[in-house]
């Protein structure tokens, strides 16, 4: 028997992108406004919410496995409420309910938990106490890349008004946030659906004037939609970080066409050259899919050579997995063997490890500004404006501070340093 509780408890399990993390934070705040208390112990919860992801098969498998694992807990505690949200929830709720009858509620990504009454969902701003925060600015995507399920699950693009975003960021800053990351499946499309048609450059300009806010980031960008005006804003606004996520996905024009990405390698190269010219020292990250249907060895090597040429600071690599309902799943045969996908993925990982090792080694002996986010393993950790992860030791409470740290040790994944007290 569970002990009597002063407050009912909720537990939120989250996988997937930063948008899911932001939405889970919002859900948590909404539950607390309804009188619930958070718990990290699943067995203690009166309500469990799974915030799901289906971008890749491995993520979908984790969601299904988690649901199966919760069956026994549901049998032991029939009063437990189990809910699922996120991109795994499609429009066919009846079919999901038949397949997982122990789930009480299904609701779409970013939606209100409809079974709870009271409170204005649109006005919920998570009571964030972290120095960093994710702020969604646009939902959905209109690009319909052939491999991507997101437009089918999150719908078409819908931007948040500038005033609403400003209010949220100002409120977060009052609660201690120093850095915000603006989120969207395609942030470069921000504002086109609003009455006065502001763009991302306009929004960044407004946010840059908020007192107490130190840094601004934004992701994810689409190469075909990123404008010169946005690059200019990055170059001139002092709070916008010199760091950019710019997914290329492939170095083969034939594969990019099959992916329906809307640009070619030459377009991408010109864009990178412009960004690096206008924003000196910018740290670029990218996404790569290996093993896309019918990708030949030559086409893969075009991707490999592109990565060697551009020398990104970070590369997020995935092996292609078909997503039911997408154009690629309907029309293209997943004919690259799993072992070959793994070989190509490993080749890219090894290449990128060497590149990141060399880039980060260039910071040895230099002093960088670090926004301290918290403690891990007995050390303070934080990030530079270029998004490098830095660890250092200090006895004082440094959470939320911007500090100069001299780098004394480097690796492909993080930097070790010492507080520069000079």
C-alpha positions in Angstrom: 0.0 0.0 0.0 1.2 3.5 -0.7 1.5 5.9 2.1 -1.0 8.8 2.3 0.5 11.8 0.6 0.0 15.5 1.3 0.1 16.1 -2.5 -0.3 13.8 -5.5 2.9 13.1 -7.3 3.8 13.2 -11.0 6.8 11.8 -13.0 7.7 12.8 -16.5 10.0 10.6 -18.7 11.5 12.4 -21.6 13.6 11.4 -24.6 14.3 13.1 -27.9 15.0 16.7 -28.9 15.4 19.9 -27.0 11.8 20.7 -27.9 10.6 17.7 -25.9 12.7 18.8 -23.0 11.1 22.3 -23.1 7.6 20.8 -23.3 8.3 18.5 -20.4 9.4 21.5 -18.3 6.1 23.2 -19.2 4.1 20.1 -18.4 5.9 19.9 -15.0 5.0 23.5 -14.2 1.4 22.9 -15.2 1.1 19.8 -12.9 2.6 21.8 -10.0 0.0 24.6 -10.5 -2.6 21.8 -10.2 -1.3 20.8 -6.8 1.0 18.0 -7.9 4.6 17.4 -6.6 7.4 16.1 -8.8 9.1 12.7 -8.0 12.0 11.0 -9.6 10.8 7.6 -8.3 8.4 6.1 -10.7 6.8 3.8 -8.1 5.8 6.8 -6.1 3.9 8.6 -8.9 0.2 9.1 -9.2 0.6 10.3 -12.7 3.3 9.2 -15.2 3.8 11.0 -18.5 6.0 9.6 -21.2 7.2 12.4 -23.6 8.1 10.4 -26.7 10.2 10.6 -29.9 10.1 8.7 -33.1 12.7 10.4 -35.2 14.6 7.1 -35.3 13.6 3.5 -34.8 15.8 3.2 -31.7 13.8 6.1 -30.0 10.5 4.5 -30.9 11.7 1.2 -29.5 12.6 2.8 -26.2 9.1 4.3 -25.9 7.4 0.9 -26.6 9.7 -0.9 -24.2 9.0 1.7 -21.5 5.3 1.2 -21.9 5.6 -2.5 -21.7 7.7 -2.1 -18.5 5.0 0.0 -16.9 2.3 -2.7 -17.3 3.1 -4.4 -14.1 3.1 -1.1 -12.1 -0.3 -0.3 -13.6 -1.6 -3.7 -12.5 -0.2 -3.2 -8.9 -1.7 0.4 -8.8 -4.9 0.6 -10.9 -5.4 4.2 -9.7 -2.1 5.2 -11.4 -2.7 7.4 -14.4 -0.5 6.8 -17.4 -0.3 9.3 -20.2 1.8 9.5 -23.4 2.6 12.6 -25.5 5.3 13.6 -28.0 5.8 12.6 -31.6 4.9 9.0 -31.1 1.3 10.0 -30.7 -0.3 10.3 -34.1 -3.8 11.1 -35.1 -5.0 7.5 -34.7 -5.6 7.6 -31.0 -8.1 4.7 -31.2 -5.4 2.4 -32.7 -2.9 3.4 -30.0 -5.5 2.8 -27.3 -6.1 -0.7 -28.6 -2.4 -1.5 -28.8 -1.7 -0.1 -25.3 -4.9 -0.4 -23.3 -3.1 0.3 -20.0 -2.5 3.9 -21.1 -5.2 6.2 -19.8 -4.4 9.3 -22.0 -2.8 10.1 -25.3 -2.2 13.7 -26.3 -0.2 15.4 -29.0 3.2 17.1 -28.7 3.0 20.5 -27.0 -0.7 20.1 -26.2 -2.3 20.6 -22.8 -3.0 17.5 -20.6 -6.7 17.8 -21.4 -8.0 15.7 -18.4 -6.8 18.3 -16.0 -9.0 21.3 -15.4 -8.0 24.8 -14.4 -5.1 27.0 -15.3 -4.3 28.9 -18.5 -2.1 26.5 -20.5 -1.1 29.3 -22.9 0.3 31.3 -20.1 2.3 28.6 -18.5 6.0 29.5 -18.2 8.2 26.9 -16.4 9.6 28.2 -13.1 13.1 27.6 -14.3 15.9 27.9 -11.8 18.6 26.9 -14.3 21.0 29.4 -15.8 20.0 28.1 -19.2 16.6 27.5 -20.7 14.9 26.3 -23.9 12.2 28.6 -25.3 10.1 27.2 -28.2 9.3 29.9 -30.8 7.8 27.9 -33.7 6.1 24.6 -33.9 5.9 22.2 -36.8 7.6 22.2 -40.2 6.5 22.9 -43.8 9.5 21.3 -45.5 8.5 17.7 -45.6 12.0 16.2 -46.1 11.4 12.7 -47.5 12.8 10.9 -44.4 11.3 13.0 -41.6 8.1 12.2 -39.6 8.0 15.6 -37.7 5.6 17.5 -40.1 3.1 14.6 -39.8 3.2 14.6 -36.0 3.7 18.2 -35.1 1.9 19.7 -38.1 2.5 22.8 -40.2 4.6 25.8 -39.0 3.0 28.0 -36.3 5.0 30.8 -34.8 4.7 32.3 -31.3 4.1 36.1 -31.3 7.2 38.2 -30.5 5.5 39.8 -27.4 4.8 36.4 -26.0 8.3 35.2 -26.4 9.7 38.4 -24.9 7.4 38.0 -21.9 8.6 34.4 -21.4 12.3 35.3 -21.7 11.9 38.3 -19.3 10.2 36.1 -16.8 12.9 33.5 -17.0 15.6 36.1 -16.6 13.8 37.3 -13.4 14.2 33.7 -12.1 17.9 33.5 -12.8 18.2 32.4 -16.5 21.3 33.9 -18.2 21.1 32.0 -21.5 18.2 31.0 -23.7 18.1 28.7 -26.7 15.3 29.5 -29.1 13.7 26.3 -30.5 11.9 25.2 -33.6 12.0 22.4 -36.1 13.0 25.2 -38.5 13.7 28.4 -36.7 14.6 30.1 -40.0 11.0 30.1 -40.9 10.0 32.0 -37.8 7.4 34.7 -38.2 6.2 34.1 -41.8 2.7 33.2 -40.5 2.3 36.1 -38.1 0.4 39.3 -39.1 3.3 41.7 -39.2 5.7 39.0 -40.5 8.7 39.5 -38.2 11.6 37.2 -38.9 14.2 35.6 -36.6 16.6 38.5 -37.0 13.9 40.8 -35.7 13.3 38.6 -32.7 17.0 38.3 -31.9 17.3 42.1 -32.0 14.5 42.5 -29.5 15.8 39.8 -27.2 19.3 41.3 -27.3 18.1 44.3 -25.4 16.8 42.4 -22.3 18.7 43.4 -19.2 20.2 40.4 -17.4 20.2 38.1 -20.4 23.8 37.2 -21.4 23.5 34.8 -24.2 21.1 33.7 -27.0 21.3 30.6 -29.1 18.8 29.2 -31.7 18.2 25.9 -33.4 17.5 24.1 -35.7 18.4 25.9 -38.9 17.6 24.8 -42.5 20.2 25.7 -45.0 17.7 26.6 -47.7 15.9 29.0 -45.4 18.8 30.7 -43.6 19.0 34.4 -44.8 21.8 36.9 -45.1 19.7 39.1 -42.8 19.9 36.5 -40.1 23.7 36.1 -40.6 24.0 39.9 -40.3 22.1 39.8 -37.0 24.4 37.1 -35.7 27.4 39.2 -36.6 26.3 42.5 -34.9 24.3 41.4 -31.8 26.7 40.9 -28.9 24.5 38.4 -27.0 24.0 36.0 -29.9 26.5 33.2 -29.6 29.0 32.5 -32.3 27.7 29.0 -32.7 25.3 27.5 -35.2 23.6 24.2 -35.9 23.4 23.8 -39.7 22.3 20.2 -40.7 23.7 19.2 -44.2 22.5 15.6 -44.0 24.5 14.4 -47.0 27.4 15.5 -49.2 25.9 14.0 -52.3 23.6 16.1 -54.5 21.7 13.0 -55.7 21.0 12.0 -52.1 20.1 15.5 -51.1 17.6 15.5 -54.0 16.1 12.2 -52.8 15.9 13.6 -49.3 14.0 16.7 -50.7 16.3 19.1 -48.9 15.9 21.9 -51.4 19.6 22.8 -51.8 22.7 21.2 -53.2 26.3 21.0 -51.9 27.3 24.1 -53.8 24.6 26.1 -52.1 25.6 24.8 -48.7 29.3 25.6 -49.3 28.5 29.2 -50.2 26.3 29.5 -47.1 29.1 28.2 -44.8 31.7 30.5 -46.5 29.4 33.5 -45.9 28.8 32.6 -42.2 32.5 32.0 -41.5 33.4 35.3 -43.2 30.7 37.4 -41.4 31.0 35.6 -38.0 34.7 35.0 -37.4 35.5 32.0 -35.1 31.9 30.7 -35.4 31.6 27.1 -34.2 29.5 25.0 -36.7 27.7 21.8 -36.0 25.8 19.6 -38.4 23.7 16.5 -38.8 24.5 13.5 -41.1 22.4 10.6 -42.2 24.3 7.6 -43.5 22.8 4.6 -45.3 20.0 6.6 -47.0 18.1 4.3 -49.5 20.4 3.4 -52.4 23.4 5.4 -51.1 26.4 4.1 -52.9 29.9 3.9 -51.5 30.8 6.9 -53.8 27.9 9.0 -52.5 28.9 8.1 -48.9 32.5 9.2 -49.6 31.2 12.5 -50.9 29.7 13.0 -47.5 32.9 11.9 -45.8 35.0 14.3 -47.9 32.6 17.2 -47.2 33.0 16.7 -43.5 36.8 16.6 -43.9 36.6 19.8 -45.9 34.3 21.8 -43.6 35.8 20.6 -40.3 32.7 21.0 -38.1 33.1 21.4 -34.4 30.4 18.8 -33.8 28.7 16.2 -36.0 25.5 14.4 -35.0 25.4 11.1 -37.0 22.5 8.8 -37.5 22.0 5.6 -39.6 18.9 5.9 -41.7 15.8 4.2 -40.4 12.5 4.3 -42.3 9.7 6.2 -40.6 6.2 4.9 -41.5 4.2 7.6 -43.3 7.1 9.5 -44.8 7.8 9.7 -48.6 11.0 7.8 -48.2 9.3 4.9 -46.4 6.6 4.8 -49.1 8.6 5.1 -52.2 12.2 4.1 -51.4 13.6 0.7 -50.5 15.7 0.6 -47.4 18.4 -1.4 -49.2 21.7 -0.4 -47.5 22.5 -3.4 -45.1 22.6 -2.6 -41.4 26.3 -3.7 -41.2 27.2 -1.3 -44.0 25.3 1.6 -42.2 27.3 0.8 -39.1 30.6 0.8 -40.9 29.9 4.2 -42.5 28.7 5.6 -39.2 31.9 4.4 -37.5 34.0 6.0 -40.3 32.4 9.3 -39.8 32.7 9.1 -36.0 36.4 8.4 -36.3 36.9 11.2 -38.7 35.0 13.7 -36.5 36.8 12.6 -33.4 40.1 13.5 -35.0 38.8 16.9 -36.2 37.3 17.8 -32.9 40.6 16.8 -31.2 42.5 19.2 -33.3 40.0 22.1 -33.0 39.8 21.8 -29.2 43.5 21.5 -28.9 43.7 25.0 -30.3 42.2 26.3 -27.0 44.9 24.9 -24.8 46.4 27.6 -22.7 43.7 30.1 -23.7 41.2 31.8 -21.3 37.5 31.4 -22.3 34.3 32.8 -20.9 32.2 30.0 -19.3 28.6 30.2 -18.2 28.5 27.9 -15.2 25.4 25.6 -15.3 26.0 23.3 -12.3 28.2 20.6 -10.7 29.1 17.2 -12.0 31.6 14.7 -10.6 32.9 17.2 -8.0 33.5 19.9 -10.6 31.7 22.9 -12.0 30.6 22.6 -15.6 29.5 25.1 -18.2 29.8 26.1 -21.8 31.6 28.7 -23.8 29.8 30.9 -26.3 31.0 28.5 -29.0 29.2 25.7 -27.0 32.4 23.9 -25.7 31.8 22.0 -22.5 34.2 23.1 -19.8 34.9 21.6 -16.3 36.8 23.3 -13.5 37.2 23.0 -9.7 36.3 25.7 -7.2 35.0 25.7 -3.7 32.7 28.7 -4.1 29.1 28.5 -5.5 29.6 29.5 -9.1 26.2 28.5 -10.6 24.9 31.0 -13.0 28.1 33.0 -13.2 30.1 34.0 -16.3 33.7 33.3 -15.5 37.1 33.3 -17.2 38.6 29.8 -17.3 42.1 29.0 -18.5 42.1 25.7 -20.5 44.7 23.2 -19.2 43.5 20.0 -20.9 41.6 19.2 -24.0 39.8 16.3 -25.6 37.3 15.8 -28.5 34.3 16.1 -26.1 35.2 18.5 -23.4 37.8 20.9 -21.9 39.4 21.0 -18.4 40.5 24.2 -16.9 41.2 26.4 -14.0 39.5 29.6 -12.9 41.6 32.6 -14.0 41.8 34.9 -11.0 44.1 37.4 -12.6 
